[in-house]
Amino acid sequence: MSAGGVMEHGPLYPVPKRVFLETQVRPVERAIGQELSAADAQTARIPGIAFSKDNSLPLQGYRLTVGGERIEIRHRDDPGRWYAILTLRQLLERHGGESLPHGVVEDWPDFPVRGAHLDISRNRVPTMETLRLLIDALASLKVNHLELYTEHTFAYRNHPVVWRDASPITAEQMRELDAYCSRRGVELVANQNSLGHMERWLRHAEYRHLAETPDGFVDPWGVARASGSCLSPAVPECLPFLEGLYDELLSSVESCMINIGGDEPWELGTGRSAALCRQRGKGRVYLEFLQNIHRVLSGRNTRMLYYGDIITQYPELIAETPEDAVVIEWGYEANHPFEQEAKLFAGAGREFWVCAGTSSWNSTGGRWTNARQNIAAASRAGLNFGASGMLVSDWGDNGHFQQFPVALPGLLYGAAMAWGGRENGVIDVGDLLSHTMPATISHAEAALLLRLSELYLEEPLTLHNASLLGVGILPPLWPYYRNELSLLQPQSMNAVIDRAEETRQAVRTLGLDGASAGGRTGRDATGLVSGLVSGGGRPAGSDRRTREELQFSADAMVTGAHIIREMAARTGGGDAVAPSVRIRNVLKREVTELSERFATLWRSRSRPGGLTQSAEIWKRLLAWLSE
């Protein structure tokens, strides 16, 4: 017998609340296995399984019993029935597809809403194949909410100038994704930022009249922006403009919710709304704009979601926020004050969700320890103060440089934690990755990915919202960390360069044939039943792209480390060191090669639009190295 989800062939994910499984198994008729594989969230019954409702169970809860004579599923509601089916699928898979262990699994979620939030607006718009792959993985972990964060990458009929070169999601594709999600128990929710982060619109002449600062502004970090990023509450035309966007976007999904963002309106009160903010206060101007959007959406029977970063600056106004809206309390650092801010919303009687992040952006290999601690903190605060949902966001700041696998630890661990924080807090995330996406990433590959994602811990500087090696590759970030970079001594980079080189060599030993790197870690992924993909019998993790992405990430981290040392040699603390021509030439060759691989990898999982803009980083690096 086993408890806590641990079995001979690995644990169930998410780890359930209660598990009692025996070593004794019962054969499963082929018809039942086929029905289970074909079932979706809309399936009412599977022959050979006894279903019944049980109101004593928590919402979305189920009790799965496998005995010698029958398989029984008791469920509180339709979602509970679906989650029991997902668990039964896992059990069957773990036992070779032909038998099930006797025992009982009883489970229910911590949060009614468990979601993922994917940035598709920072140049990288995933292919439909990539989106379906992620949806399948998230749905298998009982996620029931998905948002595709949109600034300008939905193909609005009347606004082609904004999305023309972005390879946007079309209305038809959104409807296709909506149906795909629905069959997997996931609600695809519309998302359109509606105040800040609108620079992709406001840079065009057709929309400059909507901007708070049409001629640009200096952001809070002292960096000049050529165009505005924030709609102006003082411009009456902004609301009808947003209404048109909402009507078109909402018509492409079945959900009656929309996330309007509203976060980080950096220049609010510094331009066209300056007089209004002086008269009424910036907090109230923000609140009234939010209330106006809420009225528009209420008239369309649509529930508004919005970010809480601005309203928490004016806690006295929280009680005036729309009662039926959902505020999303977000923060992406390990020390984000989730408890403090969640308490504000709970105290005002406002429904709220917590939102953590993958810590993948502004990095090359990620920041896994930060992500894990950030996700755990969000889960704890959400439970302590009664959040009704938990999201995990993956962003693509500064061109979405990070490769596809880098976001996976945070996305999948976040999904497990949203289901059960106590049970999933200390799970083996490498095992979670390879079990959840066996045809994409093996256990050996997952272990190396996590090793890459911990390299930032060796860096001589701790940066907010970024890794130092990622900053080395991303010139757009240099002005934002100029103070920190000025403190660096060239020799302070030696240790992290050595560790990055060691990690790169470990990745290279993996090779493109999928052989294990440095021995087995935990278990041999090539032996998994779940690793056999249909048609070819290839081993788990046999997607060549994953290994290429890991190798690219490792190589880019080494190059980024050398660039940072070169930067410190030129301008860092202490005596400046004349840059070496030989080192610069080596770096230029590396950057040129990385740029070619970056473009190839981009096209393998993402649409072509946005690649040109993201690839500007390589031109900027080459120009800097040629100075």
DODOSE-176924 format. One record per residue (C-alpha): residue in three letters; z, y, x negated. Coordinates in steps of 0.02 Angstrom, whole numbers, padded with zeros to 5 digits, always signed. Example, Ala and Ser with C-alpha at 12.3 -4.5 7.8 and 13.67 -1.06 7.14 Angstrom:
! residues 2
Ala+00390-00225-00615;Ser+00357-00053-00684;
//
This chain:
! residues 627
Met+00000+00000+00000;Ser-00033+00177-00059;Ala+00022+00349-00002;Gly-00036+00527-00028;Gly-00219+00480-00022;Val-00223+00386-00189;Met-00326+00228-00186;Glu-00403+00105-00307;His-00569+00197-00299;Gly-00496+00372-00302;Pro-00409+00487-00179;Leu-00472+00556-00016;Tyr-00522+00739-00020;Pro-00446+00845+00046;Val-00289+00742+00015;Pro-00219+00708+00190;Lys-00046+00749+00254;Arg+00000+00566+00281;Val-00084+00410+00213;Phe-00027+00230+00223;Leu-00159+00108+00160;Glu-00142-00076+00121;Thr-00236-00179-00007;Gln-00297-00289+00135;Val-00470-00241+00197;Arg-00579-00283+00345;Pro-00768-00301+00341;Val-00866-00167+00432;Glu-01017-00211+00536;Arg-01178-00136+00468;Ala-01209-00049+00634;Ile-01045+00045+00622;Gly-01085+00100+00444;Gln-01256+00161+00499;Glu-01182+00254+00647;Leu-01053+00336+00535;Ser-01186+00393+00412;Ala-01292+00465+00551;Ala-01150+00547+00648;Asp-01134+00735+00654;Ala-01008+00857+00727;Gln-01094+00848+00896;Thr-01087+00659+00909;Ala-00974+00604+01051;Arg-00949+00417+01017;Ile-00984+00283+00888;Pro-00995+00104+00953;Gly-00860-00005+00881;Ile-00734+00137+00862;Ala-00606+00175+00997;Phe-00587+00363+01023;Ser-00451+00446+01127;Lys-00376+00620+01144;Asp-00196+00647+01094;Asn-00118+00815+01136;Ser+00035+00775+01031;Leu-00067+00802+00873;Pro-00087+00976+00797;Leu-00248+01072+00830;Gln-00395+00996+00735;Gly-00282+00848+00694;Tyr-00317+00662+00703;Arg-00239+00492+00675;Leu-00355+00359+00606;Thr-00297+00178+00617;Val-00389+00031+00540;Gly-00323-00139+00591;Gly-00384-00317+00590;Glu-00461-00306+00763;Arg-00512-00125+00788;Ile-00540+00048+00718;Glu-00452+00181+00821;Ile-00466+00371+00812;Arg-00345+00478+00909;His-00388+00663+00902;Arg-00321+00825+00973;Asp-00492+00903+01001;Asp-00675+00889+00952;Pro-00649+00957+00776;Gly-00511+00830+00750;Arg-00628+00690+00802;Trp-00758+00752+00677;Tyr-00633+00763+00534;Ala-00576+00586+00570;Ile-00756+00529+00555;Leu-00772+00619+00388;Thr-00615+00530+00325;Leu-00679+00362+00387;Arg-00842+00394+00294;Gln-00746+00425+00133;Leu-00643+00268+00155;Leu-00798+00165+00184;Glu-00884+00241+00033;Arg-00733+00209-00078;His-00740+00025-00028;Gly-00922-00009-00065;Gly-00991+00034+00106;Glu-00947-00137+00174;Ser-00760-00138+00209;Leu-00611-00029+00255;Pro-00429-00043+00203;His-00301-00076+00338;Gly-00186+00070+00368;Val-00161+00240+00446;Val-00218+00415+00398;Glu-00142+00560+00495;Asp-00199+00734+00455;Trp-00221+00914+00513;Pro-00263+01079+00428;Asp-00149+01217+00366;Phe-00269+01352+00425;Pro-00376+01347+00583;Val-00518+01436+00491;Arg-00567+01373+00318;Gly-00716+01457+00244;Ala-00831+01498+00100;His-00910+01666+00068;Leu-01066+01666-00042;Asp-01141+01822-00119;Ile-01329+01822-00095;Ser-01354+02008-00127;Arg-01327+02030-00314;Asn-01506+01981-00354;Arg-01485+01792-00335;Val-01536+01722-00166;Pro-01517+01532-00165;Thr-01658+01418-00110;Met-01637+01328+00054;Glu-01611+01167-00045;Thr-01466+01246-00140;Leu-01387+01313+00019;Arg-01399+01144+00105;Leu-01321+01060-00047;Leu-01173+01179-00041;Ile-01155+01164+00148;Asp-01149+00974+00135;Ala-01017+00980-00001;Leu-00909+01108+00089;Ala-00925+01020+00257;Ser-00870+00856+00179;Leu-00708+00945+00132;Lys-00684+00999+00314;Val-00736+01181+00290;Asn-00781+01256+00459;His-00837+01434+00418;Leu-00977+01501+00307;Glu-01036+01678+00270;Leu-01185+01733+00167;Tyr-01134+01904+00103;Thr-01275+02025+00139;Glu-01312+02199+00081;His-01502+02202+00082;Thr-01560+02020+00077;Phe-01588+01984+00261;Ala-01769+02018+00310;Tyr-01740+02153+00442;Arg-01905+02185+00531;Asn-01904+02373+00517;His-01836+02389+00340;Pro-01956+02298+00221;Val-01940+02431+00086;Val-01761+02374+00056;Trp-01792+02187+00040;Arg-01975+02179-00011;Asp-01944+02111-00187;Ala-01783+02018-00149;Ser-01847+01853-00074;Pro-01729+01878+00073;Ile-01664+01758+00203;Thr-01777+01772+00355;Ala-01719+01763+00535;Glu-01805+01595+00552;Gln-01716+01527+00398;Met-01550+01593+00461;Arg-01575+01501+00624;Glu-01620+01344+00528;Leu-01461+01360+00423;Asp-01360+01395+00579;Ala-01418+01232+00659;Tyr-01389+01138+00495;Cys-01212+01206+00486;Ser-01175+01168+00668;Arg-01219+00984+00647;Arg-01089+00979+00508;Gly-00950+01066+00601;Val-00974+01233+00511;Glu-00991+01401+00597;Leu-01118+01512+00509;Val-01053+01690+00532;Ala-01160+01846+00514;Asn-01115+01962+00371;Gln-01180+02138+00339;Asn-01086+02263+00234;Ser-01074+02423+00333;Leu-00994+02561+00230;Gly-00979+02537+00042;His-01096+02432-00067;Met-01249+02503+00019;Glu-01335+02566-00139;Arg-01482+02449-00113;Trp-01521+02548+00044;Leu-01469+02722-00007;Arg-01575+02726-00165;His-01730+02737-00053;Ala-01790+02903+00015;Glu-01794+02834+00192;Tyr-01604+02810+00193;Arg-01535+02947+00080;His-01490+03051+00231;Leu-01359+02919+00276;Ala-01269+02930+00108;Glu-01102+03011+00074;Thr-01171+03069-00095;Pro-01363+03065-00088;Asp-01382+03123-00268;Gly-01263+02995-00343;Phe-01082+03000-00397;Val-00959+02955-00532;Asp-00868+02795-00487;Pro-00679+02768-00506;Trp-00704+02701-00683;Gly-00794+02857-00741;Val-00970+02783-00740;Ala-01110+02888-00665;Arg-01211+02807-00526;Ala-01387+02871-00494;Ser-01379+02849-00305;Gly-01246+02840-00172;Ser-01164+02676-00124;Cys-01071+02728+00034;Leu-01129+02773+00208;Ser-01054+02937+00268;Pro-00942+02937+00422;Ala-00992+03120+00440;Val-01174+03074+00474;Pro-01199+03032+00659;Glu-01355+02929+00624;Cys-01256+02797+00529;Leu-01191+02711+00685;Pro-01360+02686+00772;Phe-01430+02626+00606;Leu-01294+02492+00596;Glu-01317+02446+00779;Gly-01498+02402+00743;Leu-01449+02291+00598;Tyr-01314+02203+00697;Asp-01428+02167+00844;Glu-01559+02085+00735;Leu-01439+01987+00625;Leu-01331+01925+00768;Ser-01483+01859+00860;Ser-01512+01735+00719;Val-01343+01645+00733;Glu-01245+01568+00875;Ser-01078+01635+00815;Cys-01000+01781+00908;Met-00920+01851+00749;Ile-00982+01964+00611;Asn-00904+02021+00448;Ile-00943+02207+00427;Gly-00861+02219+00255;Gly-00804+02400+00244;Asp-00732+02373+00071;Glu-00737+02487-00081;Pro-00815+02647-00010;Trp-00790+02727-00180;Glu-00858+02901-00145;Leu-00788+02921+00031;Gly-00721+03098+00052;Thr-00811+03168-00100;Gly-00974+03219-00017;Arg-01031+03245+00162;Ser-00865+03189+00235;Ala-00759+03294+00115;Ala-00717+03430+00244;Leu-00681+03299+00377;Cys-00565+03204+00259;Arg-00473+03363+00212;Gln-00449+03403+00396;Arg-00401+03230+00462;Gly-00356+03131+00307;Lys-00466+03003+00220;Gly-00371+02856+00294;Arg-00399+02916+00471;Val-00582+02953+00440;Tyr-00601+02775+00378;Leu-00504+02706+00526;Glu-00608+02802+00653;Phe-00770+02739+00575;Leu-00700+02563+00588;Gln-00652+02593+00769;Asn-00827+02656+00809;Ile-00905+02498+00736;His-00780+02395+00835;Arg-00834+02479+00998;Val-01015+02442+00959;Leu-00977+02257+00928;Ser-00859+02239+01074;Gly-01000+02295+01186;Arg-01099+02149+01119;Asn-00958+02023+01145;Thr-00942+02004+00958;Arg-00781+01992+00860;Met-00767+02101+00705;Leu-00706+02041+00536;Tyr-00672+02171+00401;Tyr-00592+02185+00230;Gly-00417+02254+00214;Asp-00421+02339+00045;Ile-00434+02516+00116;Ile-00319+02506+00266;Thr-00178+02435+00157;Gln-00180+02602+00067;Tyr-00128+02681+00233;Pro+00001+02559+00303;Glu+00052+02683+00437;Leu-00122+02663+00514;Ile-00127+02473+00522;Ala-00050+02473+00697;Glu-00200+02575+00756;Thr-00331+02452+00695;Pro-00423+02355+00831;Glu-00308+02222+00900;Asp-00441+02088+00922;Ala-00522+02112+00752;Val-00480+02002+00602;Val-00433+02086+00439;Ile-00469+01992+00278;Glu-00338+02015+00144;Trp-00432+01986-00019;Gly-00390+01986-00203;Tyr-00461+01892-00350;Glu-00333+01899-00490;Ala-00193+01774-00513;Asn-00064+01911-00487;His-00141+01989-00332;Pro+00000+02044-00212;Phe-00050+01931-00067;Glu+00129+01918-00004;Gln+00157+02105-00002;Glu-00004+02146+00089;Ala-00001+01997+00208;Lys+00171+02057+00262;Leu+00094+02223+00317;Phe-00030+02139+00434;Ala+00095+02014+00501;Gly+00219+02153+00533;Ala+00090+02251+00632;Gly+00044+02099+00735;Arg-00134+02093+00670;Glu-00228+01931+00647;Phe-00276+01911+00465;Trp-00354+01790+00343;Val-00323+01775+00157;Cys-00469+01773+00036;Ala-00465+01714-00145;Gly-00608+01698-00269;Thr-00695+01576-00384;Ser-00674+01691-00538;Ser-00851+01645-00589;Trp-00930+01818-00591;Asn-00933+01935-00741;Ser-00910+01780-00847;Thr-01018+01644-00921;Gly-00914+01489-00896;Gly-00787+01554-00770;Arg-00599+01583-00777;Trp-00529+01424-00703;Thr-00343+01451-00728;Asn-00356+01622-00646;Ala-00455+01549-00501;Arg-00333+01407-00474;Gln-00181+01521-00475;Asn-00268+01649-00365;Ile-00316+01518-00236;Ala-00142+01444-00235;Ala-00063+01616-00213;Ala-00177+01654-00066;Ser-00134+01488+00016;Arg+00053+01515-00003;Ala+00051+01693+00063;Gly-00061+01644+00208;Leu+00056+01506+00261;Asn+00212+01611+00237;Phe+00150+01754+00344;Gly+00046+01665+00475;Ala-00134+01692+00421;Ser-00256+01606+00537;Gly-00388+01580+00404;Met-00422+01561+00219;Leu-00585+01602+00130;Val-00645+01580-00048;Ser-00776+01703-00110;Asp-00905+01681-00246;Trp-00978+01845-00306;Gly-01126+01889-00415;Asp-01078+02057-00487;Asn-01199+02132-00615;Gly-01343+02016-00577;His-01262+01848-00540;Phe-01274+01789-00719;Gln-01162+01634-00702;Gln-01247+01468-00673;Phe-01232+01363-00514;Pro-01097+01239-00572;Val-00979+01377-00628;Ala-00933+01420-00448;Leu-00904+01241-00394;Pro-00723+01216-00454;Gly-00662+01368-00357;Leu-00765+01334-00202;Leu-00714+01151-00185;Tyr-00534+01173-00239;Gly-00520+01320-00119;Ala-00586+01212+00022;Ala-00457+01077-00015;Met-00316+01204-00026;Ala-00366+01285+00139;Trp-00346+01115+00221;Gly-00181+01071+00139;Gly-00098+01176+00005;Arg+00050+01062-00026;Glu-00053+00904-00039;Asn-00198+00973-00142;Gly-00114+01093-00261;Val-00115+00980-00413;Ile-00267+00871-00383;Asp-00386+00824-00524;Val-00522+00951-00495;Gly-00646+00861-00606;Asp-00623+00709-00496;Leu-00641+00818-00341;Leu-00808+00886-00405;Ser-00884+00719-00450;His-00824+00634-00291;Thr-00885+00775-00178;Met-01054+00803-00263;Pro-01090+00637-00352;Ala-01278+00663-00362;Thr-01253+00835-00438;Ile-01111+00823-00563;Ser-01030+00674-00649;His-00848+00663-00699;Ala-00894+00691-00882;Glu-00996+00845-00836;Ala-00857+00911-00726;Ala-00732+00891-00868;Leu-00844+00990-00984;Leu-00871+01123-00852;Leu-00683+01146-00837;Arg-00669+01152-01026;Leu-00798+01292-01031;Ser-00705+01382-00894;Glu-00544+01384-00996;Leu-00621+01463-01152;Tyr-00575+01635-01088;Leu-00392+01591-01122;Glu-00432+01597-01309;Glu-00500+01774-01302;Pro-00403+01909-01396;Leu-00410+02025-01246;Thr-00364+01989-01065;Leu-00485+02079-00951;His-00472+02114-00766;Asn-00608+02032-00662;Ala-00706+01971-00813;Ser-00705+01865-00969;Leu-00734+01942-01140;Leu-00874+01820-01181;Gly-00957+01864-01016;Val-00944+02049-01055;Gly-01034+02016-01219;Ile-01187+01955-01126;Leu-01181+02087-00988;Pro-01218+02264-01052;Pro-01189+02338-00877;Leu-01004+02298-00903;Trp-00985+02382-01071;Pro-00943+02556-01002;Tyr-00810+02481-00890;Tyr-00715+02400-01034;Arg-00746+02531-01166;Asn-00561+02563-01192;Glu-00519+02380-01214;Leu-00670+02348-01326;Ser-00623+02493-01438;Leu-00463+02400-01484;Leu-00550+02246-01551;Gln-00549+02201-01735;Pro-00700+02095-01788;Gln-00589+01959-01860;Ser-00496+01940-01695;Met-00651+01853-01627;Asn-00655+01717-01760;Ala-00540+01595-01671;Val-00629+01607-01503;Ile-00798+01590-01589;Asp-00737+01430-01672;Arg-00673+01361-01506;Ala-00834+01411-01415;Glu-00936+01323-01548;Glu-00830+01165-01532;Thr-00855+01167-01344;Arg-01041+01193-01364;Gln-01050+01041-01476;Ala-00955+00939-01346;Val-01081+00991-01214;Arg-01226+00947-01329;Thr-01157+00772-01354;Leu-01174+00749-01167;Gly-01360+00766-01192;Leu-01494+00774-01061;Asp-01486+00587-01032;Gly-01315+00604-00948;Ala-01218+00504-01076;Ser-01031+00532-01078;Ala-00963+00665-01196;Gly-00815+00616-01301;Gly-00771+00461-01203;Arg-00719+00438-01024;Thr-00606+00562-00937;Gly-00514+00483-00791;Arg-00647+00359-00738;Asp-00828+00313-00772;Ala-00935+00412-00650;Thr-01083+00297-00680;Gly-00989+00154-00599;Leu-00959+00238-00432;Val-01036+00166-00277;Ser-01051+00346-00215;Gly-01149+00388-00373;Leu-01301+00286-00322;Val-01425+00403-00244;Ser-01550+00341-00119;Gly-01710+00268-00184;Gly-01679+00268-00372;Gly-01512+00188-00412;Arg-01481+00325-00541;Pro-01303+00359-00598;Ala-01192+00494-00528;Gly-01218+00667-00598;Ser-01398+00627-00641;Asp-01464+00798-00588;Arg-01539+00859-00751;Arg-01517+01039-00696;Thr-01328+01025-00706;Arg-01332+00973-00888;Glu-01458+01109-00929;Glu-01348+01237-00842;Leu-01195+01179-00939;Gln-01290+01186-01103;Phe-01356+01359-01063;Ser-01180+01419-01019;Ala-01107+01349-01180;Asp-01245+01427-01286;Ala-01227+01594-01197;Met-01039+01595-01226;Val-01063+01573-01413;Thr-01193+01710-01417;Gly-01082+01823-01312;Ala-00938+01795-01432;His-01046+01844-01581;Ile-01108+01998-01490;Ile-00930+02052-01456;Arg-00887+02028-01641;Glu-01041+02129-01688;Met-00988+02264-01566;Ala-00814+02268-01643;Ala-00891+02278-01817;Arg-00989+02432-01764;Thr-00863+02528-01662;Gly-00703+02429-01647;Gly-00529+02466-01710;Gly-00502+02490-01895;Asp-00640+02525-02018;Ala-00814+02503-01950;Val-00917+02370-02037;Ala-01103+02394-02066;Pro-01196+02270-01956;Ser-01282+02130-02046;Val-01471+02127-02029;Arg-01470+01938-02044;Ile-01341+01919-01905;Arg-01435+02039-01792;Asn-01597+01942-01817;Val-01512+01778-01777;Leu-01437+01854-01619;Lys-01606+01924-01567;Arg-01683+01752-01581;Glu-01541+01677-01479;Val-01555+01812-01345;Thr-01743+01787-01332;Glu-01722+01599-01310;Leu-01581+01621-01184;Ser-01688+01740-01082;Glu-01824+01608-01065;Arg-01701+01473-01014;Phe-01614+01591-00894;Ala-01778+01621-00800;Thr-01816+01435-00791;Leu-01644+01391-00726;Trp-01649+01534-00602;Arg-01808+01467-00522;Ser-01736+01292-00507;Arg-01600+01343-00382;Ser-01637+01522-00330;Arg-01781+01619-00256;Pro-01890+01723-00371;Gly-01839+01891-00298;Gly-01706+01976-00403;Leu-01746+01883-00563;Thr-01834+02032-00640;Gln-01682+02143-00608;Ser-01557+02016-00676;Ala-01665+01982-00829;Glu-01646+02164-00880;Ile-01486+02112-00970;Trp-01590+02026-01103;Lys-01697+02180-01133;Arg-01541+02286-01149;Leu-01463+02164-01271;Leu-01620+02161-01379;Ala-01629+02350-01378;Trp-01447+02362-01433;Leu-01472+02234-01571;Ser-01622+02334-01632;Glu-01527+02498-01648;
//
